[in-house]
Amino acid sequence: MLLTITFLIIGLSLLLKGGNWLVSGSSTLARRYGLSELVIGLTIVAFGTSAPELVVSTLAAVDSHPEIALGNVIGSNNFNLFIILGVAGILSPLRIQESSIRKEIPASFIAAILLLLFGNNFFTGTTNFIISRTDASILLTCFAAFMFYISKNIKKTKQIKTQTQANTPLSKTILFIITGLVALVAGGDLVVTSAVKLARAFSLSEKIIALTIVAAGTSLPELVTSLVAIRKKSSDIAIGNVIGSNIFNIFLIIGTGGMITPIKSSQPFNNDLWLLIGGTTLLLLAMFTGKKKQLDRWEAIVLFAIYAVYIVYAIIRD
């Protein structure tokens, strides 16, 4: 038990340092090449912080643990939406760009809807709850379409690079990003492994571990990165990180896992997916409740409170 707690602390330390390095390197890279921080957040940062989910869910699918594979993604997306945006919004109101309101957030909404439909075999009409290879190929196609949109967006959002950032050695910038990603993945793995051992000591089921402990653990890179971004006044990286990660998690991770082996779903996952769909809807509605298109503190508190109730419900349901 003492060794497990030690590994947990080491993992958290790696997450903190990795998040700091990743944000610093990504911000420098964005300004060096005149890219918006939102684009960097939606791509490099989002993909990097989603690496733990990719590893955990893919290995879980291969090892015939479908509840962990699917529960990890759904739970991580809920954690990203309710906790990360909730905590970040409580610390500082999050201004959200028009493009995110019109395109990126709706894309994450569509991803959740597709996962709900595929998991319930809506298009085939069968009674088996399974995400087939055909479903997975559609998800991967959606991911390719999203990346094409991002590539087009890069060309439209070119900014004037500053002399300070242009003079920063590119090798140093890349080193920061790579080191940050490695630290995040390693830290996330240590935290998840340690957390699962602790959870099993209290006799929690595999599914509830996936939806809560594993999901929260693999989302720690997103949490740390977003909080560091808020501290560094880079709110676009924080927003892009969360939205991009949620899109990556469903389109890329479930798509990849489903292509390797069909992923079994179950009726109880529908409640968690409806929570994700409802939370994404609330985020969109929040953009139109005030004079500014931002997530205000009281709205962030509502998101955080909803997740707290959800966790209690999930444990009781289990």
VOPAGU-2260 file (C-alpha; in pm, 1 decimal, decimal comma):
REM VOPAGU-2260
SITE   aa  ch    i         X         Y         Z
SITE  MET   A    0       0,0       0,0       0,0
SITE  LEU   A    1     283,8     240,4      87,0
SITE  LEU   A    2     456,6     164,5    -245,7
SITE  THR   A    3     131,6     225,9    -434,3
SITE  ILE   A    4      85,0     565,0    -268,0
SITE  THR   A    5     448,1     653,0    -347,6
SITE  PHE   A    6     395,3     573,4    -717,0
SITE  LEU   A    7      76,1     781,4    -707,8
SITE  ILE   A    8     267,1    1084,4    -576,1
SITE  ILE   A    9     543,3    1038,9    -836,5
SITE  GLY   A   10     280,7    1017,8   -1109,9
SITE  LEU   A   11     111,2    1338,0    -996,0
SITE  SER   A   12     448,2    1515,6    -988,9
SITE  LEU   A   13     521,6    1406,7   -1347,0
SITE  LEU   A   14     177,6    1531,8   -1452,8
SITE  LEU   A   15     238,5    1874,1   -1301,8
SITE  LYS   A   16     580,6    1917,7   -1465,8
SITE  GLY   A   17     466,3    1768,4   -1794,3
SITE  GLY   A   18     166,9    1999,8   -1816,3
SITE  ASN   A   19     386,4    2303,4   -1754,1
SITE  TRP   A   20     640,4    2200,4   -2020,4
SITE  LEU   A   21     373,0    2114,6   -2276,6
SITE  VAL   A   22     189,1    2446,0   -2241,4
SITE  SER   A   23     510,6    2648,9   -2250,7
SITE  GLY   A   24     639,1    2469,4   -2558,9
SITE  SER   A   25     303,6    2477,6   -2737,5
SITE  SER   A   26     251,9    2849,4   -2675,1
SITE  THR   A   27     600,0    2924,1   -2808,8
SITE  LEU   A   28     539,4    2706,2   -3115,6
SITE  ALA   A   29     207,6    2879,6   -3184,5
SITE  ARG   A   30     363,7    3225,4   -3178,9
SITE  ARG   A   31     674,1    3117,0   -3368,2
SITE  TYR   A   32     470,2    3009,7   -3669,8
SITE  GLY   A   33     188,1    3259,1   -3629,0
SITE  LEU   A   34     -68,6    2994,3   -3528,3
SITE  SER   A   35    -353,1    3061,9   -3290,1
SITE  GLU   A   36    -331,3    2900,7   -2946,2
SITE  LEU   A   37    -677,3    2750,4   -3008,0
SITE  VAL   A   38    -543,6    2553,9   -3305,4
SITE  ILE   A   39    -245,5    2432,7   -3101,5
SITE  GLY   A   40    -482,7    2337,0   -2818,5
SITE  LEU   A   41    -707,9    2143,9   -3056,7
SITE  THR   A   42    -419,9    1950,6   -3209,5
SITE  ILE   A   43     -82,4    1907,4   -3035,7
SITE  VAL   A   44    -204,0    1962,2   -2679,5
SITE  ALA   A   45    -532,1    1770,7   -2722,1
SITE  PHE   A   46    -363,3    1474,3   -2887,7
SITE  GLY   A   47     -82,9    1470,4   -2633,0
SITE  THR   A   48    -309,0    1480,8   -2328,7
SITE  SER   A   49    -534,5    1214,1   -2486,2
SITE  ALA   A   50    -242,4     972,3   -2514,9
SITE  PRO   A   51    -321,1     801,2   -2179,8
SITE  GLU   A   52    -681,9     737,3   -2290,0
SITE  LEU   A   53    -556,0     600,8   -2622,7
SITE  VAL   A   54    -315,7     359,6   -2453,6
SITE  VAL   A   55    -556,5     246,9   -2179,3
SITE  SER   A   56    -863,3     198,5   -2403,2
SITE  THR   A   57    -674,0      29,2   -2686,2
SITE  LEU   A   58    -501,0    -216,5   -2453,2
SITE  ALA   A   59    -830,6    -277,1   -2270,3
SITE  ALA   A   60   -1002,7    -359,4   -2600,8
SITE  VAL   A   61    -721,3    -595,3   -2702,7
SITE  ASP   A   62    -725,2    -766,7   -2361,6
SITE  SER   A   63   -1105,3    -815,8   -2376,3
SITE  HIS   A   64   -1196,9    -559,3   -2113,0
SITE  PRO   A   65   -1469,9    -368,8   -2304,2
SITE  GLU   A   66   -1610,0    -199,4   -1995,1
SITE  ILE   A   67   -1273,6     -35,0   -1928,7
SITE  ALA   A   68   -1223,0      54,6   -2296,8
SITE  LEU   A   69   -1560,4     224,0   -2332,3
SITE  GLY   A   70   -1601,8     341,4   -1974,5
SITE  ASN   A   71   -1262,2     511,8   -1982,6
SITE  VAL   A   72   -1355,4     723,7   -2285,7
SITE  ILE   A   73   -1706,1     815,0   -2169,2
SITE  GLY   A   74   -1588,2     882,1   -1816,3
SITE  SER   A   75   -1290,8    1087,7   -1938,2
SITE  ASN   A   76   -1510,5    1301,5   -2161,9
SITE  ASN   A   77   -1749,7    1369,0   -1874,7
SITE  PHE   A   78   -1456,7    1450,7   -1647,3
SITE  ASN   A   79   -1312,6    1686,6   -1911,4
SITE  LEU   A   80   -1642,2    1865,6   -1960,7
SITE  PHE   A   81   -1770,4    1893,5   -1606,0
SITE  ILE   A   82   -1460,0    1895,9   -1388,0
SITE  ILE   A   83   -1186,0    2049,9   -1602,0
SITE  LEU   A   84   -1402,4    2324,0   -1752,4
SITE  GLY   A   85   -1579,5    2356,1   -1418,8
SITE  VAL   A   86   -1260,8    2408,3   -1217,5
SITE  ALA   A   87   -1101,3    2627,8   -1485,5
SITE  GLY   A   88   -1417,3    2837,7   -1514,3
SITE  ILE   A   89   -1436,6    2882,4   -1137,5
SITE  LEU   A   90   -1078,0    3009,2   -1131,6
SITE  SER   A   91   -1136,1    3245,2   -1423,5
SITE  PRO   A   92   -1431,2    3299,5   -1662,5
SITE  LEU   A   93   -1347,1    3125,5   -1990,9
SITE  ARG   A   94   -1392,6    3333,1   -2305,5
SITE  ILE   A   95   -1478,0    3101,3   -2594,6
SITE  GLN   A   96   -1410,1    3190,9   -2956,0
SITE  GLU   A   97   -1685,8    3205,7   -3215,0
SITE  SER   A   98   -1535,0    2919,4   -3415,8
SITE  SER   A   99   -1552,3    2688,5   -3113,9
SITE  ILE   A  100   -1918,2    2775,7   -3054,9
SITE  ARG   A  101   -2013,3    2717,0   -3417,7
SITE  LYS   A  102   -1791,0    2419,9   -3505,4
SITE  GLU   A  103   -1572,9    2251,5   -3241,7
SITE  ILE   A  104   -1831,6    2219,4   -2962,3
SITE  PRO   A  105   -2101,3    2096,0   -3205,9
SITE  ALA   A  106   -1845,1    1842,8   -3336,4
SITE  SER   A  107   -1800,6    1704,9   -2984,4
SITE  PHE   A  108   -2181,1    1691,8   -2951,6
SITE  ILE   A  109   -2211,3    1493,3   -3276,6
SITE  ALA   A  110   -1937,1    1255,9   -3158,8
SITE  ALA   A  111   -2132,5    1177,7   -2839,6
SITE  ILE   A  112   -2456,9    1125,1   -3036,0
SITE  LEU   A  113   -2285,8     886,5   -3278,7
SITE  LEU   A  114   -2136,4     685,3   -2993,5
SITE  LEU   A  115   -2481,9     655,9   -2833,9
SITE  LEU   A  116   -2639,0     542,9   -3162,2
SITE  PHE   A  117   -2361,9     296,3   -3248,8
SITE  GLY   A  118   -2351,6     152,1   -2898,3
SITE  ASN   A  119   -2724,9      79,1   -2918,5
SITE  ASN   A  120   -2709,4     -52,4   -3277,5
SITE  PHE   A  121   -2956,8     213,5   -3383,4
SITE  PHE   A  122   -2880,0     167,1   -3753,2
SITE  THR   A  123   -2882,1    -214,0   -3758,0
SITE  GLY   A  124   -3179,0    -276,5   -3530,8
SITE  THR   A  125   -3014,6    -571,2   -3354,0
SITE  THR   A  126   -3042,0    -627,6   -2981,0
SITE  ASN   A  127   -2667,4    -669,8   -2922,9
SITE  PHE   A  128   -2493,5    -369,1   -2768,6
SITE  ILE   A  129   -2171,7    -358,9   -2969,6
SITE  ILE   A  130   -1959,6    -108,6   -3160,4
SITE  SER   A  131   -1869,1    -293,8   -3479,7
SITE  ARG   A  132   -1576,6    -243,2   -3714,4
SITE  THR   A  133   -1814,3     -64,4   -3953,2
SITE  ASP   A  134   -1909,4     177,6   -3674,6
SITE  ALA   A  135   -1540,9     221,5   -3590,1
SITE  SER   A  136   -1453,6     299,5   -3953,1
SITE  ILE   A  137   -1720,6     573,4   -3956,3
SITE  LEU   A  138   -1575,0     722,5   -3638,7
SITE  LEU   A  139   -1225,3     721,8   -3790,3
SITE  THR   A  140   -1363,4     886,3   -4105,0
SITE  CYS   A  141   -1514,8    1158,7   -3886,1
SITE  PHE   A  142   -1175,6    1201,8   -3719,6
SITE  ALA   A  143   -1008,3    1242,3   -4059,7
SITE  ALA   A  144   -1272,1    1502,0   -4154,5
SITE  PHE   A  145   -1207,6    1691,1   -3830,7
SITE  MET   A  146    -834,3    1694,7   -3894,0
SITE  PHE   A  147    -897,8    1822,2   -4248,3
SITE  TYR   A  148   -1105,5    2103,9   -4097,5
SITE  ILE   A  149    -821,8    2186,2   -3857,6
SITE  SER   A  150    -570,5    2195,8   -4143,0
SITE  LYS   A  151    -793,1    2440,7   -4330,0
SITE  ASN   A  152    -834,8    2643,9   -4013,1
SITE  ILE   A  153    -457,6    2669,6   -3969,1
SITE  LYS   A  154    -428,4    2852,7   -4300,0
SITE  LYS   A  155    -703,5    3097,4   -4201,2
SITE  THR   A  156    -571,6    3180,6   -3854,9
SITE  LYS   A  157    -214,1    3274,7   -3934,9
SITE  GLN   A  158     -98,5    3550,3   -3704,2
SITE  ILE   A  159     206,7    3776,9   -3705,8
SITE  LYS   A  160     483,5    3604,8   -3511,7
SITE  THR   A  161     663,9    3810,0   -3250,2
SITE  GLN   A  162    1038,6    3866,5   -3270,5
SITE  THR   A  163    1088,8    3719,9   -2921,9
SITE  GLN   A  164     921,4    3393,2   -3009,4
SITE  ALA   A  165    1086,2    3379,5   -3350,6
SITE  ASN   A  166    1429,4    3397,9   -3181,9
SITE  THR   A  167    1352,4    3107,8   -2945,7
SITE  PRO   A  168    1546,2    2802,0   -3069,1
SITE  LEU   A  169    1311,5    2557,2   -3239,2
SITE  SER   A  170    1501,1    2262,8   -3088,5
SITE  LYS   A  171    1432,2    2393,9   -2738,1
SITE  THR   A  172    1062,4    2440,2   -2815,2
SITE  ILE   A  173    1027,9    2085,7   -2953,1
SITE  LEU   A  174    1221,8    1946,9   -2656,1
SITE  PHE   A  175     976,3    2112,2   -2416,4
SITE  ILE   A  176     677,9    1965,4   -2603,3
SITE  ILE   A  177     820,6    1612,1   -2630,2
SITE  THR   A  178     941,3    1608,7   -2269,6
SITE  GLY   A  179     604,4    1736,8   -2154,1
SITE  LEU   A  180     416,8    1468,3   -2349,1
SITE  VAL   A  181     642,0    1190,2   -2217,2
SITE  ALA   A  182     601,5    1313,3   -1859,7
SITE  LEU   A  183     222,8    1335,5   -1900,7
SITE  VAL   A  184     191,7     983,1   -2040,4
SITE  ALA   A  185     426,3     832,8   -1781,5
SITE  GLY   A  186     262,2    1023,7   -1498,7
SITE  GLY   A  187     -85,5     929,8   -1617,9
SITE  ASP   A  188      10,9     561,9   -1634,2
SITE  LEU   A  189     149,8     566,4   -1280,6
SITE  VAL   A  190    -155,7     746,1   -1144,5
SITE  VAL   A  191    -402,5     511,5   -1316,2
SITE  THR   A  192    -218,7     195,4   -1209,8
SITE  SER   A  193    -191,4     314,2    -851,5
SITE  ALA   A  194    -551,5     438,2    -839,7
SITE  VAL   A  195    -689,4     108,4    -972,3
SITE  LYS   A  196    -496,1     -86,1    -708,6
SITE  LEU   A  197    -632,6     139,4    -436,6
SITE  ALA   A  198    -986,8     115,8    -576,1
SITE  ARG   A  199    -976,2    -262,5    -589,9
SITE  ALA   A  200    -868,4    -264,5    -229,9
SITE  PHE   A  201   -1213,7    -121,2    -158,7
SITE  SER   A  202   -1386,9    -385,4    -379,7
SITE  LEU   A  203   -1512,2    -151,8    -654,8
SITE  SER   A  204   -1624,2    -310,6    -984,7
SITE  GLU   A  205   -1425,7    -287,4   -1309,4
SITE  LYS   A  206   -1692,4     -68,1   -1466,4
SITE  ILE   A  207   -1712,4     184,4   -1184,0
SITE  ILE   A  208   -1332,0     194,4   -1175,9
SITE  ALA   A  209   -1329,5     274,5   -1549,6
SITE  LEU   A  210   -1597,0     543,1   -1527,1
SITE  THR   A  211   -1443,5     714,8   -1227,0
SITE  ILE   A  212   -1088,5     627,6   -1116,6
SITE  VAL   A  213    -940,4     533,6   -1455,8
SITE  ALA   A  214   -1132,5     809,3   -1636,2
SITE  ALA   A  215   -1021,8    1073,1   -1387,9
SITE  GLY   A  216    -667,0     939,0   -1390,6
SITE  THR   A  217    -628,8     943,4   -1768,3
SITE  SER   A  218    -786,4    1291,4   -1772,6
SITE  LEU   A  219    -533,4    1431,0   -1526,1
SITE  PRO   A  220    -305,0    1545,9   -1812,6
SITE  GLU   A  221    -595,3    1749,8   -1953,9
SITE  LEU   A  222    -674,9    1887,9   -1608,0
SITE  VAL   A  223    -317,7    1987,3   -1528,3
SITE  THR   A  224    -254,2    2127,4   -1876,6
SITE  SER   A  225    -573,1    2334,8   -1873,2
SITE  LEU   A  226    -506,7    2473,3   -1524,4
SITE  VAL   A  227    -149,8    2563,2   -1620,5
SITE  ALA   A  228    -284,5    2730,0   -1935,5
SITE  ILE   A  229    -529,0    2936,1   -1726,6
SITE  ARG   A  230    -245,1    3043,0   -1495,5
SITE  LYS   A  231     -40,5    3147,0   -1798,6
SITE  LYS   A  232    -338,3    3342,5   -1939,3
SITE  SER   A  233    -369,3    3102,6   -2234,8
SITE  SER   A  234    -740,7    3024,8   -2209,4
SITE  ASP   A  235    -760,0    2921,3   -2576,6
SITE  ILE   A  236    -521,8    2632,5   -2506,5
SITE  ALA   A  237    -738,8    2529,3   -2210,6
SITE  ILE   A  238   -1058,6    2533,6   -2418,4
SITE  GLY   A  239    -899,4    2371,5   -2722,1
SITE  ASN   A  240    -744,0    2103,7   -2502,8
SITE  VAL   A  241   -1078,1    1994,8   -2352,8
SITE  ILE   A  242   -1288,4    2014,1   -2669,3
SITE  GLY   A  243   -1016,8    1859,2   -2884,7
SITE  SER   A  244    -960,5    1577,4   -2634,8
SITE  ASN   A  245   -1332,3    1492,8   -2623,8
SITE  ILE   A  246   -1342,7    1473,8   -3002,9
SITE  PHE   A  247   -1021,7    1269,1   -3019,5
SITE  ASN   A  248   -1140,4    1029,9   -2749,2
SITE  ILE   A  249   -1451,5     922,4   -2939,5
SITE  PHE   A  250   -1350,7     952,3   -3302,6
SITE  LEU   A  251    -990,3     831,6   -3274,1
SITE  ILE   A  252    -970,5     613,8   -2962,3
SITE  ILE   A  253   -1303,6     429,2   -2991,3
SITE  GLY   A  254   -1251,1     416,0   -3367,5
SITE  THR   A  255    -906,7     260,6   -3326,4
SITE  GLY   A  256   -1016,3      16,9   -3055,6
SITE  GLY   A  257   -1325,5     -83,2   -3254,2
SITE  MET   A  258   -1117,4    -156,6   -3563,4
SITE  ILE   A  259    -889,0    -383,6   -3361,0
SITE  THR   A  260   -1180,9    -570,9   -3206,1
SITE  PRO   A  261   -1556,0    -489,7   -3179,5
SITE  ILE   A  262   -1628,2    -322,0   -2845,1
SITE  LYS   A  263   -1918,6    -450,8   -2640,2
SITE  SER   A  264   -2141,8    -185,0   -2487,7
SITE  SER   A  265   -2429,0    -213,4   -2239,3
SITE  GLN   A  266   -2750,1     -36,6   -2147,4
SITE  PRO   A  267   -2611,7     135,0   -1833,3
SITE  PHE   A  268   -2356,9     326,0   -2045,5
SITE  ASN   A  269   -2650,4     512,1   -2202,3
SITE  ASN   A  270   -2701,6     711,6   -1882,2
SITE  ASP   A  271   -2339,9     825,7   -1889,5
SITE  LEU   A  272   -2364,2     916,7   -2258,9
SITE  TRP   A  273   -2682,4    1117,3   -2200,8
SITE  LEU   A  274   -2496,5    1302,9   -1926,9
SITE  LEU   A  275   -2221,1    1386,3   -2178,1
SITE  ILE   A  276   -2473,9    1498,8   -2439,1
SITE  GLY   A  277   -2662,2    1708,1   -2183,4
SITE  GLY   A  278   -2342,0    1867,6   -2052,5
SITE  THR   A  279   -2228,2    1961,5   -2404,4
SITE  THR   A  280   -2570,7    2115,8   -2466,1
SITE  LEU   A  281   -2541,6    2316,1   -2143,4
SITE  LEU   A  282   -2198,8    2442,3   -2253,3
SITE  LEU   A  283   -2346,1    2567,8   -2579,9
SITE  LEU   A  284   -2639,9    2732,4   -2404,3
SITE  ALA   A  285   -2399,6    2901,8   -2160,5
SITE  MET   A  286   -2256,2    3098,6   -2453,0
SITE  PHE   A  287   -2583,7    3284,3   -2492,3
SITE  THR   A  288   -2676,3    3358,0   -2129,7
SITE  GLY   A  289   -2467,9    3673,6   -2083,1
SITE  LYS   A  290   -2332,6    3970,7   -2271,8
SITE  LYS   A  291   -2005,2    3788,9   -2342,6
SITE  LYS   A  292   -1965,6    3448,0   -2502,1
SITE  GLN   A  293   -1791,7    3285,2   -2211,0
SITE  LEU   A  294   -1833,9    3028,0   -1937,4
SITE  ASP   A  295   -1905,4    3235,0   -1626,4
SITE  ARG   A  296   -1814,0    3126,3   -1274,3
SITE  TRP   A  297   -2171,1    3039,6   -1174,4
SITE  GLU   A  298   -2210,4    2825,3   -1485,6
SITE  ALA   A  299   -1881,3    2650,7   -1408,4
SITE  ILE   A  300   -2006,1    2581,6   -1054,6
SITE  VAL   A  301   -2321,9    2423,8   -1202,7
SITE  LEU   A  302   -2109,5    2193,0   -1420,7
SITE  PHE   A  303   -1896,6    2092,4   -1122,6
SITE  ALA   A  304   -2204,9    2025,2    -905,4
SITE  ILE   A  305   -2369,4    1811,7   -1172,7
SITE  TYR   A  306   -2062,4    1589,1   -1189,6
SITE  ALA   A  307   -2052,6    1551,8    -811,5
SITE  VAL   A  308   -2412,7    1429,0    -813,8
SITE  TYR   A  309   -2330,1    1197,8   -1105,4
SITE  ILE   A  310   -2043,3    1033,0    -917,1
SITE  VAL   A  311   -2266,0     963,8    -615,7
SITE  TYR   A  312   -2532,7     821,7    -847,8
SITE  ALA   A  313   -2279,0     603,2   -1032,6
SITE  ILE   A  314   -2149,8     452,3    -707,8
SITE  ILE   A  315   -2502,6     386,1    -578,5
SITE  ARG   A  316   -2603,3     237,5    -915,7
SITE  ASP   A  317   -2300,4      10,7    -909,0
